[in-house]
Amino acid sequence: MPESHSSIDAIGVKNSLDMAMKKILVDLVVGVIAVFVGLFLYDHFRIAHPAAGPSVGAAQDRTRMLQSDFQRAVGAVETAAATYYANHGTWPANNEDAGLPPPDTYRGESLVRLELMGPIINLTFDAKSGIEGGRITLNGEPTPKMAMGIHWGCISNIADIAAIIPNCRQTLP
């Protein structure tokens, strides 16, 4: 008789282990399904409600756009203004004096105008910059005896300009 009691106990333990394994497996499957449902809902509402605020992707696109417009336009203008200053001892009065295209011909994804006025370079942007009439202004200052060329200070009315162009600071509108 004692053997039959132990075999019944072994069967009972085996059944308990089988049930515990089934419960763990069911819990795992339910957890995985819950994660997929959560991801689906997140993706659905993120796409369906873009007006809830600017997405990280849109902010990155705006940053890339402003950096690209700034870099493509400013390099040649800074060089032309500095060369004019080095050759004449004065700043060019405007784009034409520096041998540059007219202000309205400078166009980018957001850039609508670039104007040189003496030591000042004004870049004007449209609403895609974050503010209609967004402006970045560079002010050229020659170093003593032109030993280090021209130092270009940068200010802007674009709120987060320091994150977009690190050497630029925001001014009050």
C-alpha positions as CSV (number, residue, x, y, z in Angstrom):
1,M,0.0,0.0,0.0
2,P,2.7,2.5,0.7
3,E,3.9,2.4,-2.9
4,S,0.5,3.3,-4.3
5,H,0.3,6.3,-1.9
6,S,3.7,7.6,-3.2
7,S,2.8,7.1,-6.8
8,I,-0.4,9.1,-6.2
9,D,1.6,11.8,-4.5
10,A,4.1,11.9,-7.5
11,I,1.2,12.2,-10.0
12,G,-0.3,15.0,-7.9
13,V,3.1,16.9,-7.8
14,K,3.5,16.4,-11.6
15,N,0.0,17.8,-12.2
16,S,0.8,20.8,-9.9
17,L,4.0,21.4,-11.9
18,D,2.2,21.1,-15.2
19,M,-0.5,23.6,-14.0
20,A,2.1,26.0,-12.8
21,M,4.0,25.8,-16.1
22,K,0.7,26.4,-18.0
23,K,0.0,29.4,-15.8
24,I,3.5,30.9,-16.5
25,L,3.1,30.3,-20.2
26,V,-0.4,31.9,-20.3
27,D,0.9,34.9,-18.3
28,L,3.9,35.3,-20.7
29,V,1.6,35.1,-23.8
30,V,-0.8,37.7,-22.2
31,G,2.1,40.0,-21.4
32,V,3.5,39.8,-25.0
33,I,0.0,40.5,-26.4
34,A,-0.4,43.5,-24.0
35,V,3.0,44.9,-25.2
36,F,2.0,44.6,-28.8
37,V,-1.4,46.2,-28.2
38,G,0.3,49.1,-26.3
39,L,2.7,49.7,-29.2
40,F,-0.1,49.6,-31.7
41,L,-2.1,52.1,-29.7
42,Y,0.9,54.4,-29.2
43,D,1.7,54.4,-32.9
44,H,-2.0,54.9,-33.9
45,F,-2.5,57.9,-31.6
46,R,0.9,59.4,-32.4
47,I,0.1,59.4,-36.1
48,A,-3.6,60.3,-35.7
49,H,-2.9,63.4,-33.5
50,P,0.1,65.3,-34.8
51,A,-1.5,68.7,-33.6
52,A,-0.7,67.7,-30.0
53,G,2.7,69.4,-30.5
54,P,5.7,69.4,-32.6
55,S,7.3,66.0,-32.8
56,V,10.9,65.3,-32.2
57,G,11.3,64.6,-35.9
58,A,9.8,68.0,-36.8
59,A,12.2,69.8,-34.4
60,Q,15.1,67.9,-35.9
61,D,14.0,68.8,-39.4
62,R,13.7,72.5,-38.5
63,T,17.1,72.5,-36.9
64,R,18.7,70.8,-39.9
65,M,16.9,73.2,-42.2
66,L,18.1,76.3,-40.4
67,Q,21.6,75.0,-40.0
68,S,21.8,74.2,-43.7
69,D,20.4,77.5,-44.9
70,F,22.7,79.4,-42.5
71,Q,25.9,77.5,-43.5
72,R,25.2,77.6,-47.2
73,A,24.5,81.3,-47.3
74,V,26.9,82.8,-44.8
75,G,30.3,81.3,-45.7
76,A,30.7,83.0,-49.0
77,V,29.2,86.3,-47.7
78,E,31.6,86.4,-44.7
79,T,34.5,85.7,-47.0
80,A,33.4,88.4,-49.5
81,A,32.9,91.0,-46.7
82,A,36.2,90.2,-45.0
83,T,38.1,90.3,-48.3
84,Y,36.5,93.7,-49.2
85,Y,37.5,95.0,-45.7
86,A,41.1,93.8,-46.0
87,N,41.5,95.3,-49.5
88,H,39.7,98.7,-48.9
89,G,39.9,99.3,-45.1
90,T,36.2,99.8,-45.0
91,W,33.1,97.6,-45.2
92,P,31.1,97.1,-48.3
93,A,27.9,99.2,-48.2
94,N,25.7,96.4,-49.7
95,N,25.7,93.1,-51.5
96,E,26.6,94.7,-54.8
97,D,29.7,96.4,-53.5
98,A,31.0,93.1,-52.2
99,G,30.3,91.4,-55.5
100,L,27.4,89.4,-54.1
101,P,23.9,88.6,-55.7
102,P,21.0,90.9,-54.6
103,P,19.5,90.2,-51.2
104,D,16.3,88.6,-52.5
105,T,18.1,86.0,-54.6
106,Y,19.3,84.2,-51.4
107,R,16.7,81.4,-51.0
108,G,16.7,78.2,-49.0
109,E,14.2,76.0,-47.3
110,S,13.4,78.8,-44.9
111,L,15.8,81.6,-45.8
112,V,14.1,84.3,-47.9
113,R,16.7,87.1,-47.9
114,L,20.4,87.8,-47.1
115,E,21.5,91.4,-46.9
116,L,25.0,92.8,-46.3
117,M,25.1,96.3,-44.9
118,G,28.6,97.3,-43.8
119,P,29.8,94.9,-41.1
120,I,26.2,93.6,-40.7
121,I,24.9,90.4,-42.4
122,N,21.1,90.0,-41.9
123,L,19.5,86.7,-42.8
124,T,15.7,86.7,-42.8
125,F,13.6,83.5,-42.6
126,D,10.0,82.6,-43.1
127,A,7.6,81.0,-40.6
128,K,9.3,77.5,-41.0
129,S,12.1,79.0,-38.9
130,G,9.8,79.1,-35.9
131,I,8.9,82.8,-36.3
132,E,7.7,84.7,-39.4
133,G,10.4,87.2,-40.0
134,G,13.0,85.2,-38.1
135,R,16.3,86.9,-38.3
136,I,19.9,86.0,-37.7
137,T,22.3,88.9,-37.6
138,L,26.0,88.7,-37.8
139,N,28.2,91.6,-36.9
140,G,31.8,91.6,-38.2
141,E,34.5,93.1,-36.0
142,P,38.1,93.1,-37.2
143,T,40.7,91.8,-34.8
144,P,43.6,94.1,-33.9
145,K,45.7,94.7,-37.1
146,M,43.6,91.9,-38.7
147,A,45.9,89.4,-37.1
148,M,43.1,86.9,-36.6
149,G,40.8,88.2,-39.4
150,I,37.2,89.1,-38.6
151,H,35.3,87.9,-35.6
152,W,31.6,87.4,-36.4
153,G,29.2,88.0,-33.5
154,C,25.8,86.4,-33.9
155,I,22.3,87.4,-32.5
156,S,18.8,86.3,-33.4
157,N,15.2,86.6,-32.5
158,I,14.7,82.8,-33.0
159,A,14.0,81.5,-29.5
160,D,16.2,78.3,-29.5
161,I,19.0,79.7,-31.7
162,A,21.8,78.7,-29.4
163,A,20.8,75.0,-29.8
164,I,20.8,75.4,-33.6
165,I,23.8,77.7,-34.1
166,P,26.0,77.3,-31.0
167,N,27.9,80.6,-31.2
168,C,24.6,82.6,-31.6
169,R,22.5,84.1,-28.8
170,Q,18.9,85.1,-28.7
171,T,17.9,88.7,-28.3
172,L,14.5,90.0,-27.2
173,P,12.1,90.5,-30.1
